[in-house]
Amino acid sequence: MERPDRDDESTWWIIVRRGEVLVTEGPSGFRLPQGPRAPIEPSEPAHPLGRLEGGHMWGYAAAEDAGEPHGHYWINLRKLYGQVPDHHWVAAGRAEQIVSWDRTHRFCGRCGTPTLSQDTERARKCPDCGLLAYPRLSPATIMLVTRGEHDEEALLAHGRLFPGRFYSALAGFVEPGESLEDCVAREVKEETNIDVKDITYFASQPWPFPNSLMLGFTARYAGGELRIQEEEIVDAGWYTIDNLPPSPRGGMSIAGWLIEDWIKRQEARA
């Protein structure tokens, strides 16, 4: 694992604090801090994160009570989307995940011994029993199910965790021993009692809330009467592009990408 120098004008500093990211003013909005010196001293060791626009990136946590240096601002990672370039937002999410993993794996999960950071790979190792802990990644599938000869209807649901009246694609975490396609079929069946076919990969997205890899799919209705899993879903239904409820379109999440792609395909038929 590359550990670059940190005294270069092109160095990027991705500093996180309680789900917030430190940004500074740029010529056209906010941007991540850049320069030979970090604007805030780290409270924990810094992590090399690769390169961004030719410069090395370092991510680290600031103290819980760290203030805002002149010309800098703490902004919640979710709210930061759209206020910095997309690839900067992805880098900030990467930093948040790695810093969080490092902070929560200071002790061995097998024997409780304090772990040590490794120089050759991104891992923490127990010096007593040798257990290695790597950054956690939780794969989850998110799927847009359609119905009709030309996929005229899409299945959207209002999850209990969604604020207000907001509908989106179905989603769920992959279980041990399960393929992605099996996960798609199981989650749709569990949450809506619908069977699906023609499960097709769409795209993936790193999702730092808190440490997911979202794997997007499309699928078609194969049978079943809609019946929601009330513990997780408030409401669900089949919608056409003419009667869509409040739902994401494009934007920061792969759910929005799936719905926007379906809308464009329907509009192209009109």
DOFI-530972 format. One record per residue: residue number from 1; x, z, y of N, C-alpha, C in turn. Coordinates in Angstrom, 1 decimal, decimal comma. Layout:
<pts>
num; n.x; n.z; n.y; ca.x; ca.z; ca.y; c.x; c.z; c.y
NUM; X; Z; Y; X; Z; Y; X; Z; Y
...
</pts>
This chain:
<pts>
num; n.x; n.z; n.y; ca.x; ca.z; ca.y; c.x; c.z; c.y
1; 0,8; 0,0; -1,2; 0,0; 0,0; 0,0; 0,9; 0,0; 1,2
2; 0,6; -1,0; 2,1; 1,5; -1,1; 3,3; 1,3; 0,1; 4,3
3; 2,4; 0,6; 4,8; 2,3; 1,6; 5,8; 3,1; 1,2; 7,0
4; 2,4; 0,5; 7,9; 3,1; -0,1; 9,1; 3,5; 0,9; 10,1
5; 4,4; 0,4; 11,0; 4,8; 1,2; 12,2; 3,5; 1,3; 13,1
6; 3,6; 2,4; 13,9; 2,4; 2,7; 14,8; 2,8; 2,7; 16,2
7; 3,8; 1,9; 16,6; 4,3; 2,0; 18,0; 4,2; 0,6; 18,6
8; 3,2; -0,2; 18,2; 3,1; -1,6; 18,7; 1,9; -1,7; 19,6
9; 2,0; -2,6; 20,6; 1,0; -2,8; 21,6; -0,3; -3,4; 20,9
10; -0,1; -4,0; 19,7; -1,3; -4,6; 19,0; -1,9; -3,7; 18,1
11; -1,5; -2,5; 17,9; -2,0; -1,5; 17,0; -3,5; -1,1; 17,4
12; -4,4; -1,1; 16,4; -5,7; -0,7; 16,7; -5,9; 0,7; 16,1
13; -6,6; 1,6; 16,9; -6,9; 2,9; 16,5; -8,4; 3,1; 16,3
14; -8,8; 3,4; 15,0; -10,2; 3,6; 14,7; -10,4; 5,1; 14,4
15; -10,9; 5,8; 15,4; -11,0; 7,2; 15,4; -12,5; 7,6; 15,2
16; -12,7; 8,5; 14,2; -14,1; 8,9; 13,9; -14,3; 10,4; 14,0
17; -15,5; 10,7; 14,3; -15,9; 12,1; 14,5; -17,4; 12,3; 14,2
18; -17,7; 13,0; 13,1; -19,1; 13,2; 12,8; -20,0; 12,0; 12,8
19; -19,5; 10,9; 12,2; -20,3; 9,7; 12,2; -20,3; 8,9; 13,5
20; -19,4; 9,3; 14,4; -19,2; 8,5; 15,6; -17,9; 7,9; 15,7
21; -17,8; 6,8; 16,5; -16,5; 6,1; 16,6; -16,1; 6,1; 18,1
22; -14,8; 6,2; 18,4; -14,3; 6,2; 19,7; -14,1; 4,8; 20,2
23; -14,7; 4,4; 21,3; -14,5; 3,0; 21,8; -14,1; 3,1; 23,3
24; -13,6; 2,0; 23,8; -13,2; 2,0; 25,2; -13,8; 0,8; 25,8
25; -13,7; 0,7; 27,1; -14,3; -0,4; 27,9; -13,5; -1,7; 27,7
26; -14,1; -2,8; 27,5; -13,4; -4,1; 27,4; -13,9; -5,0; 28,5
27; -13,4; -6,2; 28,5; -13,8; -7,2; 29,5; -15,3; -7,6; 29,4
28; -15,9; -7,5; 28,2; -17,3; -8,0; 28,0; -18,0; -6,9; 27,1
29; -17,8; -5,7; 27,4; -18,5; -4,6; 26,6; -17,5; -3,6; 26,1
30; -17,9; -3,0; 25,0; -17,0; -2,0; 24,3; -16,0; -2,7; 23,3
31; -14,9; -2,1; 23,0; -14,0; -2,5; 22,0; -13,3; -1,3; 21,4
32; -12,7; -1,5; 20,3; -11,9; -0,4; 19,7; -10,6; -0,2; 20,5
33; -10,1; 1,0; 20,6; -8,8; 1,3; 21,3; -7,7; 0,5; 20,7
34; -6,8; 0,0; 21,5; -5,6; -0,7; 21,1; -4,4; -0,4; 22,0
35; -3,2; -0,3; 21,3; -2,0; 0,0; 22,1; -1,0; 0,8; 21,3
36; 0,1; 1,1; 21,9; 1,2; 1,8; 21,1; 0,9; 3,3; 20,9
37; 0,0; 3,9; 21,6; -0,3; 5,3; 21,5; -1,8; 5,5; 21,3
38; -2,2; 6,4; 20,4; -3,6; 6,7; 20,1; -4,1; 7,5; 21,3
39; -5,4; 7,3; 21,7; -6,0; 8,0; 22,8; -6,3; 9,5; 22,5
40; -6,4; 9,8; 21,2; -6,7; 11,2; 20,8; -5,7; 11,5; 19,6
41; -5,1; 12,6; 19,6; -4,3; 13,0; 18,4; -5,1; 13,2; 17,2
42; -4,7; 12,8; 16,0; -5,4; 13,0; 14,8; -5,4; 14,5; 14,4
43; -6,6; 14,9; 13,8; -6,7; 16,3; 13,3; -6,2; 16,3; 11,8
44; -6,1; 15,1; 11,2; -5,7; 14,9; 9,8; -4,8; 13,6; 9,7
45; -4,1; 13,4; 8,6; -3,3; 12,3; 8,5; -4,0; 11,0; 8,7
46; -3,4; 10,0; 9,3; -4,0; 8,7; 9,6; -3,9; 7,8; 8,3
47; -4,8; 6,8; 8,2; -4,8; 5,9; 7,1; -4,6; 4,5; 7,5
48; -3,7; 3,8; 6,9; -3,5; 2,4; 7,2; -4,7; 1,6; 6,6
49; -5,3; 0,7; 7,5; -6,5; 0,0; 7,1; -6,4; -1,5; 7,0
50; -5,1; -2,0; 7,1; -5,0; -3,5; 7,1; -4,8; -4,0; 8,5
51; -5,2; -5,3; 8,7; -5,0; -5,9; 10,0; -6,3; -6,3; 10,7
52; -6,2; -6,3; 12,0; -7,4; -6,8; 12,8; -6,8; -7,6; 13,9
53; -7,2; -8,9; 13,9; -6,7; -9,8; 15,0; -5,2; -9,7; 15,2
54; -4,4; -9,7; 14,1; -3,0; -9,7; 14,2; -2,3; -8,4; 14,3
55; -3,1; -7,3; 14,6; -2,5; -6,0; 14,8; -2,9; -5,1; 13,6
56; -2,0; -4,1; 13,3; -2,3; -3,1; 12,3; -3,4; -2,2; 12,7
57; -4,2; -1,7; 11,8; -5,3; -0,8; 12,0; -4,9; 0,6; 11,4
58; -5,2; 1,6; 12,1; -5,0; 3,0; 11,6; -6,4; 3,7; 11,9
59; -6,8; 4,4; 10,8; -8,1; 5,2; 11,0; -7,8; 6,7; 10,7
60; -8,4; 7,5; 11,5; -8,3; 8,9; 11,3; -9,4; 9,7; 11,9
61; -9,5; 11,0; 11,6; -10,5; 11,8; 12,1; -10,0; 12,6; 13,3
62; -10,8; 12,7; 14,3; -10,5; 13,6; 15,5; -11,1; 14,9; 15,2
63; -10,7; 15,9; 15,9; -11,2; 17,3; 15,8; -12,7; 17,2; 16,1
64; -13,5; 18,1; 15,5; -14,9; 18,2; 15,7; -15,3; 18,3; 17,2
65; -14,5; 19,0; 17,9; -14,8; 19,2; 19,3; -14,0; 18,3; 20,3
66; -13,5; 17,2; 19,7; -12,7; 16,3; 20,6; -13,6; 15,7; 21,7
67; -13,0; 15,7; 22,9; -13,8; 15,1; 24,0; -13,6; 13,6; 24,1
68; -13,9; 13,1; 25,3; -13,8; 11,7; 25,6; -12,7; 11,5; 26,6
69; -11,6; 10,9; 26,2; -10,5; 10,6; 27,2; -11,1; 9,6; 28,2
70; -10,5; 9,6; 29,4; -11,0; 8,7; 30,5; -11,1; 7,3; 30,0
71; -12,3; 6,7; 30,2; -12,6; 5,3; 29,9; -12,9; 5,1; 28,4
72; -13,1; 6,2; 27,7; -13,5; 6,2; 26,2; -14,8; 6,9; 26,0
73; -15,5; 6,5; 24,9; -16,8; 7,0; 24,6; -17,0; 7,1; 23,1
74; -17,7; 8,2; 22,7; -18,1; 8,4; 21,3; -19,5; 7,7; 21,2
75; -19,6; 6,8; 20,2; -20,8; 6,1; 19,9; -21,1; 6,2; 18,4
76; -22,3; 6,5; 18,1; -22,8; 6,6; 16,7; -22,5; 5,2; 16,0
77; -22,0; 5,2; 14,8; -21,7; 4,0; 14,1; -22,8; 3,0; 14,0
78; -24,0; 3,5; 13,7; -25,2; 2,6; 13,6; -25,5; 2,0; 15,0
79; -25,4; 2,8; 16,0; -25,8; 2,3; 17,3; -24,7; 1,4; 17,9
80; -23,5; 1,5; 17,3; -22,3; 0,6; 17,8; -22,5; -0,8; 17,4
81; -23,4; -1,1; 16,4; -23,6; -2,5; 16,0; -24,1; -3,3; 17,1
82; -23,6; -4,5; 17,4; -24,0; -5,3; 18,4; -23,3; -5,1; 19,7
83; -22,6; -3,9; 19,8; -21,9; -3,6; 21,1; -20,4; -3,9; 21,0
84; -19,9; -4,2; 19,8; -18,6; -4,7; 19,5; -18,7; -5,9; 18,6
85; -17,7; -6,7; 18,5; -17,7; -7,9; 17,6; -18,0; -7,4; 16,1
86; -18,7; -8,2; 15,3; -19,1; -7,8; 14,0; -17,9; -7,3; 13,2
87; -16,8; -8,0; 13,2; -15,6; -7,6; 12,4; -15,0; -6,3; 12,9
88; -15,2; -6,0; 14,1; -14,8; -4,6; 14,6; -15,7; -3,6; 14,0
89; -17,0; -3,9; 14,0; -18,0; -2,9; 13,4; -17,7; -2,7; 11,9
90; -17,4; -3,7; 11,2; -17,0; -3,6; 9,8; -15,8; -2,7; 9,6
91; -14,8; -2,9; 10,5; -13,5; -2,1; 10,4; -13,8; -0,7; 10,7
92; -14,7; -0,4; 11,7; -15,1; 1,0; 12,0; -15,8; 1,6; 10,8
93; -16,6; 0,9; 10,1; -17,3; 1,4; 8,9; -16,3; 1,7; 7,8
94; -15,3; 0,9; 7,6; -14,3; 1,1; 6,7; -13,5; 2,4; 7,0
95; -13,2; 2,6; 8,2; -12,5; 3,8; 8,6; -13,3; 5,0; 8,3
96; -14,6; 5,0; 8,7; -15,4; 6,1; 8,4; -15,5; 6,5; 7,0
97; -15,6; 5,5; 6,1; -15,7; 5,8; 4,7; -14,4; 6,4; 4,1
98; -13,3; 5,8; 4,5; -12,0; 6,3; 3,9; -11,7; 7,7; 4,5
99; -11,9; 7,9; 5,7; -11,7; 9,3; 6,3; -12,6; 10,3; 5,6
100; -13,8; 9,9; 5,4; -14,7; 10,9; 4,7; -14,3; 11,1; 3,2
101; -13,9; 10,1; 2,5; -13,4; 10,3; 1,2; -12,2; 11,2; 1,1
102; -11,3; 11,0; 2,0; -10,0; 11,8; 2,0; -10,4; 13,2; 2,3
103; -11,3; 13,5; 3,2; -11,7; 14,8; 3,5; -12,4; 15,6; 2,4
104; -13,2; 14,8; 1,6; -14,0; 15,5; 0,5; -13,3; 15,4; -0,8
105; -12,0; 15,0; -0,9; -11,3; 15,0; -2,2; -10,0; 15,8; -2,1
106; -10,0; 16,8; -1,3; -8,8; 17,6; -1,1; -8,5; 18,5; -2,3
107; -9,4; 18,7; -3,2; -9,2; 19,5; -4,4; -9,6; 18,7; -5,7
108; -9,0; 18,9; -6,7; -9,2; 18,2; -8,0; -10,6; 18,6; -8,5
109; -11,3; 17,6; -8,9; -12,6; 17,8; -9,5; -12,6; 18,3; -10,9
110; -11,4; 18,2; -11,5; -11,3; 18,7; -12,9; -10,8; 20,2; -13,0
111; -9,8; 20,5; -12,2; -9,2; 21,8; -12,3; -9,2; 22,6; -11,0
112; -9,5; 22,0; -9,9; -9,6; 22,7; -8,6; -8,3; 22,8; -7,8
113; -7,2; 22,2; -8,4; -5,9; 22,3; -7,7; -5,9; 21,4; -6,4
114; -5,3; 21,8; -5,3; -5,2; 20,9; -4,2; -4,5; 19,6; -4,5
115; -5,1; 18,5; -4,1; -4,6; 17,2; -4,4; -3,6; 16,7; -3,4
116; -2,8; 15,7; -3,7; -1,8; 15,1; -2,9; -2,1; 13,6; -2,6
117; -1,9; 13,2; -1,4; -2,1; 11,8; -1,0; -0,9; 11,0; -1,6
118; -1,2; 9,8; -2,1; -0,2; 8,9; -2,7; 0,3; 7,9; -1,8
119; 1,6; 7,6; -1,8; 2,2; 6,6; -0,9; 2,1; 5,2; -1,4
120; 1,9; 4,9; -2,7; 1,9; 3,6; -3,3; 0,5; 3,0; -3,5
121; -0,6; 3,8; -3,3; -1,9; 3,3; -3,5; -2,9; 4,3; -2,7
122; -4,1; 3,8; -2,4; -5,0; 4,7; -1,8; -5,7; 5,6; -2,8
123; -5,1; 6,7; -3,0; -5,6; 7,7; -4,0; -5,1; 9,1; -3,6
124; -5,8; 10,1; -4,2; -5,3; 11,4; -4,1; -5,1; 11,9; -5,6
125; -4,0; 12,6; -5,8; -3,6; 12,9; -7,2; -3,5; 14,4; -7,4
126; -4,0; 14,9; -8,5; -3,8; 16,3; -8,8; -2,4; 16,5; -9,3
127; -1,6; 17,4; -8,7; -0,2; 17,6; -9,3; -0,2; 18,4; -10,5
128; -1,3; 19,0; -10,9; -1,4; 19,9; -12,1; -1,8; 19,1; -13,3
129; -3,0; 18,5; -13,2; -3,5; 17,8; -14,4; -3,4; 16,3; -14,3
130; -3,0; 15,7; -13,2; -2,8; 14,3; -13,0; -4,0; 13,5; -12,7
131; -5,2; 14,1; -12,5; -6,4; 13,3; -12,2; -6,2; 12,6; -10,9
132; -6,5; 11,3; -10,9; -6,5; 10,4; -9,7; -7,9; 10,3; -9,1
133; -8,0; 10,4; -7,8; -9,3; 10,2; -7,2; -9,2; 9,0; -6,2
134; -9,9; 8,0; -6,4; -9,9; 6,8; -5,5; -11,1; 6,9; -4,6
135; -11,1; 6,1; -3,5; -12,3; 6,1; -2,6; -13,5; 5,7; -3,3
136; -14,6; 6,5; -3,1; -15,8; 6,3; -3,8; -16,5; 5,1; -3,2
137; -17,1; 4,3; -4,1; -18,0; 3,1; -3,7; -19,2; 3,1; -4,6
138; -20,4; 3,1; -4,0; -21,6; 3,2; -4,8; -22,3; 1,8; -4,7
139; -22,3; 1,0; -5,7; -23,0; -0,3; -5,7; -24,5; -0,1; -5,7
140; -25,2; -0,9; -4,9; -26,6; -0,9; -4,9; -27,1; -2,3; -4,7
141; -28,2; -2,6; -5,4; -28,8; -3,9; -5,2; -30,0; -3,9; -4,2
142; -30,1; -4,9; -3,5; -31,3; -5,1; -2,6; -31,8; -6,5; -2,8
143; -33,1; -6,5; -3,0; -33,7; -7,8; -3,5; -35,0; -8,2; -2,7
144; -35,1; -9,5; -2,5; -36,4; -10,0; -1,9; -37,1; -10,7; -3,0
145; -38,3; -10,2; -3,4; -39,1; -10,8; -4,4; -40,1; -11,7; -3,7
146; -40,3; -12,9; -4,2; -41,2; -13,8; -3,7; -42,2; -14,3; -4,7
147; -43,4; -14,8; -4,2; -44,4; -15,2; -5,1; -45,1; -16,5; -4,6
148; -45,5; -17,4; -5,5; -46,2; -18,6; -5,1; -45,3; -19,8; -5,5
149; -46,0; -21,0; -5,5; -45,3; -22,2; -5,9; -44,1; -22,5; -5,1
150; -44,2; -22,2; -3,8; -43,1; -22,4; -2,9; -42,6; -21,1; -2,2
151; -42,7; -20,0; -3,0; -42,3; -18,7; -2,5; -42,9; -18,3; -1,2
152; -44,2; -18,6; -1,1; -44,9; -18,4; 0,2; -45,1; -16,9; 0,6
153; -45,1; -16,0; -0,4; -45,3; -14,6; -0,2; -44,0; -13,8; -0,5
154; -43,7; -12,8; 0,3; -42,6; -11,9; 0,0; -43,1; -10,5; -0,2
155; -42,5; -9,8; -1,1; -42,9; -8,4; -1,4; -42,0; -7,5; -0,5
156; -42,7; -6,8; 0,4; -42,0; -5,9; 1,3; -42,6; -4,5; 1,2
157; -41,8; -3,5; 1,4; -42,3; -2,1; 1,2; -41,9; -1,2; 2,4
158; -42,7; -0,2; 2,6; -42,4; 0,8; 3,6; -41,9; 2,1; 2,9
159; -40,6; 2,3; 2,9; -40,0; 3,4; 2,2; -40,2; 4,7; 3,0
160; -40,2; 5,8; 2,2; -40,5; 7,1; 2,9; -39,4; 7,5; 3,8
161; -38,2; 6,9; 3,7; -37,1; 7,3; 4,6; -37,0; 6,4; 5,8
162; -37,9; 5,4; 5,9; -37,9; 4,5; 7,0; -38,6; 5,2; 8,2
163; -38,1; 5,2; 9,4; -38,8; 5,8; 10,5; -40,0; 4,9; 11,0
164; -41,1; 5,5; 11,3; -42,2; 4,7; 11,8; -42,8; 3,8; 10,7
165; -43,5; 2,8; 11,2; -44,1; 1,8; 10,3; -43,1; 0,6; 10,2
166; -42,2; 0,7; 9,2; -41,2; -0,3; 9,1; -41,1; -0,7; 7,6
167; -41,1; -2,1; 7,4; -41,1; -2,6; 6,0; -39,8; -3,4; 5,8
168; -39,3; -3,3; 4,5; -38,1; -4,0; 4,2; -38,1; -4,5; 2,7
169; -37,0; -5,0; 2,3; -36,8; -5,4; 0,9; -36,6; -4,2; 0,0
170; -36,9; -4,3; -1,2; -36,7; -3,2; -2,2; -35,2; -3,1; -2,4
171; -34,7; -1,8; -2,8; -33,3; -1,6; -3,1; -33,2; -0,4; -3,9
172; -32,0; -0,3; -4,6; -31,7; 0,9; -5,4; -30,3; 0,9; -6,0
173; -29,8; 2,0; -6,3; -28,4; 2,1; -6,8; -28,3; 1,7; -8,3
174; -27,2; 1,1; -8,6; -26,9; 0,7; -9,9; -26,5; 1,9; -10,8
175; -27,1; 2,0; -12,0; -26,8; 3,1; -12,9; -25,7; 2,8; -13,8
176; -25,0; 3,8; -14,4; -24,0; 3,5; -15,4; -24,5; 2,7; -16,5
177; -23,6; 1,7; -16,9; -24,0; 0,9; -18,1; -25,0; -0,2; -17,8
178; -25,2; -0,5; -16,5; -26,3; -1,4; -16,1; -25,7; -2,6; -15,4
179; -26,1; -3,8; -15,7; -25,7; -5,0; -15,0; -26,5; -5,0; -13,6
180; -26,0; -5,9; -12,7; -26,7; -6,0; -11,4; -28,1; -6,6; -11,6
181; -28,2; -7,6; -12,5; -29,5; -8,2; -12,8; -30,5; -7,2; -13,4
182; -29,9; -6,3; -14,3; -30,8; -5,3; -14,9; -31,3; -4,3; -13,8
183; -30,4; -4,0; -12,9; -30,7; -3,1; -11,8; -31,9; -3,6; -11,0
184; -31,7; -4,9; -10,6; -32,8; -5,6; -9,8; -34,1; -5,5; -10,5
185; -34,2; -5,8; -11,8; -35,4; -5,8; -12,5; -36,0; -4,4; -12,7
186; -35,1; -3,4; -13,0; -35,6; -2,1; -13,1; -36,1; -1,5; -11,8
187; -35,4; -1,7; -10,7; -35,8; -1,1; -9,5; -37,1; -1,7; -9,0
188; -37,3; -3,0; -9,2; -38,6; -3,6; -8,8; -39,7; -3,0; -9,7
189; -39,5; -2,9; -10,9; -40,5; -2,4; -11,9; -40,8; -0,9; -11,6
190; -39,8; -0,1; -11,3; -40,0; 1,3; -11,1; -40,8; 1,5; -9,8
191; -40,4; 0,8; -8,7; -41,0; 1,0; -7,4; -42,3; 0,4; -7,2
192; -42,6; -0,8; -7,9; -43,8; -1,5; -7,6; -44,6; -2,0; -8,8
193; -44,1; -1,7; -10,0; -44,7; -2,2; -11,2; -44,7; -3,7; -11,4
194; -43,9; -4,4; -10,7; -43,8; -5,9; -10,7; -42,7; -6,3; -11,6
195; -42,9; -7,3; -12,5; -41,9; -7,9; -13,3; -41,3; -9,1; -12,5
196; -40,0; -9,4; -12,7; -39,4; -10,5; -11,9; -38,7; -11,4; -12,9
197; -38,4; -12,6; -12,4; -37,6; -13,6; -13,1; -36,7; -14,4; -12,1
198; -35,9; -15,3; -12,5; -35,1; -16,1; -11,7; -34,3; -15,2; -10,7
199; -33,6; -14,2; -11,2; -32,8; -13,3; -10,3; -31,6; -14,0; -9,9
200; -31,4; -14,2; -8,6; -30,3; -15,0; -8,1; -29,5; -14,3; -7,1
201; -28,1; -14,3; -7,2; -27,3; -13,6; -6,2; -27,4; -14,3; -4,9
202; -27,4; -13,5; -3,8; -27,6; -14,0; -2,4; -26,3; -13,8; -1,6
203; -25,9; -12,5; -1,5; -24,7; -12,2; -0,7; -24,4; -10,7; -0,8
204; -23,3; -10,2; -0,4; -23,0; -8,8; -0,4; -22,6; -8,3; 1,0
205; -22,6; -7,0; 1,1; -22,3; -6,3; 2,4; -21,8; -4,9; 2,2
206; -20,6; -4,6; 2,7; -20,2; -3,2; 2,7; -21,1; -2,4; 3,7
207; -21,6; -1,3; 3,2; -22,6; -0,5; 4,0; -22,1; 1,0; 4,1
208; -21,6; 1,4; 5,2; -20,9; 2,7; 5,3; -21,9; 3,9; 5,5
209; -23,1; 3,8; 4,9; -24,0; 4,9; 5,1; -24,5; 5,5; 3,8
210; -23,7; 6,2; 3,1; -22,3; 6,6; 3,5; -21,2; 5,8; 2,9
211; -21,4; 5,2; 1,6; -20,3; 4,5; 1,0; -20,8; 3,5; 0,0
212; -21,7; 2,7; 0,4; -22,3; 1,7; -0,5; -21,7; 0,3; -0,4
213; -21,9; -0,4; -1,5; -21,7; -1,9; -1,4; -23,0; -2,5; -1,8
214; -23,7; -3,1; -0,8; -25,0; -3,7; -1,0; -24,8; -5,1; -1,6
215; -25,5; -5,4; -2,7; -25,5; -6,6; -3,4; -26,9; -7,3; -3,3
216; -27,0; -8,3; -2,5; -28,3; -8,9; -2,3; -28,7; -10,0; -3,3
217; -30,0; -10,0; -3,7; -30,5; -10,9; -4,6; -31,9; -11,4; -4,2
218; -32,2; -12,6; -4,7; -33,6; -13,0; -4,6; -34,2; -13,0; -6,0
219; -35,5; -12,9; -6,1; -36,1; -12,9; -7,4; -37,6; -13,4; -7,2
220; -38,1; -13,9; -8,3; -39,5; -14,4; -8,3; -40,4; -13,6; -9,1
221; -41,7; -13,5; -8,7; -42,7; -12,8; -9,4; -42,9; -13,4; -10,8
222; -43,0; -12,5; -11,8; -43,2; -12,9; -13,1; -44,5; -12,3; -13,8
223; -45,0; -11,3; -13,1; -46,2; -10,7; -13,6; -46,3; -9,2; -13,2
224; -47,5; -8,6; -13,4; -47,7; -7,2; -13,1; -48,6; -7,1; -11,9
225; -49,4; -5,9; -11,8; -50,2; -5,6; -10,7; -49,5; -4,6; -9,8
226; -49,5; -4,8; -8,5; -48,8; -4,0; -7,6; -49,3; -2,6; -7,7
227; -48,3; -1,7; -8,0; -48,6; -0,2; -8,0; -47,4; 0,5; -7,6
228; -47,4; 1,2; -6,4; -46,2; 1,8; -5,8; -45,8; 3,1; -6,5
229; -44,5; 3,4; -6,4; -43,9; 4,7; -6,8; -44,0; 5,6; -5,6
230; -45,0; 6,4; -5,5; -45,4; 7,2; -4,3; -44,3; 8,1; -3,9
231; -43,4; 8,5; -4,8; -42,3; 9,5; -4,4; -41,4; 8,8; -3,4
232; -41,2; 7,5; -3,5; -40,3; 6,8; -2,7; -40,9; 5,8; -1,7
233; -42,1; 5,3; -2,0; -42,7; 4,3; -1,1; -44,0; 4,7; -0,6
234; -44,3; 4,4; 0,7; -45,5; 4,7; 1,3; -46,5; 3,6; 1,1
235; -46,0; 2,4; 1,2; -46,9; 1,2; 1,1; -46,1; 0,0; 0,7
236; -46,7; -1,0; 0,1; -46,0; -2,2; -0,2; -47,1; -3,3; -0,3
237; -46,7; -4,5; -0,1; -47,6; -5,6; -0,2; -46,9; -7,0; -0,1
238; -47,7; -8,0; -0,4; -47,3; -9,4; -0,3; -47,6; -9,9; 1,0
239; -46,6; -10,5; 1,7; -46,8; -11,0; 3,0; -46,3; -12,5; 3,2
240; -47,0; -13,2; 4,0; -46,6; -14,6; 4,4; -45,9; -14,5; 5,8
241; -45,3; -15,5; 6,2; -44,6; -15,5; 7,5; -45,5; -15,4; 8,6
242; -46,8; -15,6; 8,4; -47,8; -15,5; 9,4; -48,4; -14,1; 9,6
243; -48,1; -13,2; 8,7; -48,7; -11,8; 8,8; -47,6; -10,7; 8,5
244; -46,4; -11,0; 8,9; -45,3; -10,0; 8,5; -45,5; -8,7; 9,3
245; -45,3; -7,6; 8,6; -45,3; -6,3; 9,3; -43,9; -6,1; 10,0
246; -43,7; -5,0; 10,8; -42,4; -4,8; 11,4; -41,4; -4,7; 10,3
247; -40,3; -5,6; 10,4; -39,3; -5,7; 9,4; -38,0; -6,2; 10,0
248; -36,9; -6,1; 9,3; -35,6; -6,6; 9,9; -35,5; -8,1; 9,8
249; -34,9; -8,7; 10,8; -34,6; -10,1; 10,8; -33,2; -10,3; 11,2
250; -32,3; -10,8; 10,3; -30,9; -10,9; 10,6; -30,3; -9,6; 11,0
251; -29,5; -9,5; 12,0; -29,0; -8,2; 12,5; -27,9; -7,6; 11,6
252; -27,9; -6,3; 11,5; -26,8; -5,6; 10,9; -26,9; -5,4; 9,4
253; -28,1; -5,6; 8,8; -28,2; -5,3; 7,4; -28,5; -6,6; 6,6
254; -28,2; -6,5; 5,3; -28,4; -7,6; 4,4; -29,9; -7,8; 4,2
255; -30,7; -6,7; 4,3; -32,1; -6,8; 4,2; -32,7; -7,8; 5,3
256; -32,1; -7,7; 6,5; -32,5; -8,7; 7,5; -32,1; -10,1; 7,2
257; -30,9; -10,2; 6,6; -30,4; -11,6; 6,2; -31,3; -12,2; 5,2
258; -31,7; -11,4; 4,2; -32,6; -11,9; 3,1; -34,0; -12,4; 3,7
259; -34,5; -11,6; 4,6; -35,8; -11,9; 5,1; -35,7; -13,1; 6,1
260; -34,7; -13,1; 6,9; -34,5; -14,3; 7,8; -34,3; -15,6; 7,0
261; -33,5; -15,5; 5,9; -33,3; -16,7; 5,1; -34,6; -17,2; 4,5
262; -35,5; -16,3; 4,0; -36,8; -16,7; 3,5; -37,6; -17,3; 4,6
263; -37,7; -16,7; 5,8; -38,5; -17,2; 6,9; -38,0; -18,6; 7,2
264; -36,7; -18,9; 7,3; -36,2; -20,2; 7,6; -36,6; -21,2; 6,6
265; -36,6; -20,8; 5,3; -37,0; -21,7; 4,2; -38,4; -22,1; 4,3
266; -39,2; -21,1; 4,7; -40,7; -21,3; 4,8; -41,0; -22,2; 6,0
267; -40,3; -22,0; 7,1; -40,5; -22,8; 8,3; -40,1; -24,2; 8,1
268; -39,0; -24,4; 7,2; -38,6; -25,8; 6,9; -39,6; -26,6; 6,2
269; -40,5; -25,9; 5,4; -41,5; -26,6; 4,7; -42,7; -27,0; 5,5
270; -42,9; -26,3; 6,6; -44,1; -26,5; 7,5; -44,0; -27,9; 8,1
</pts>
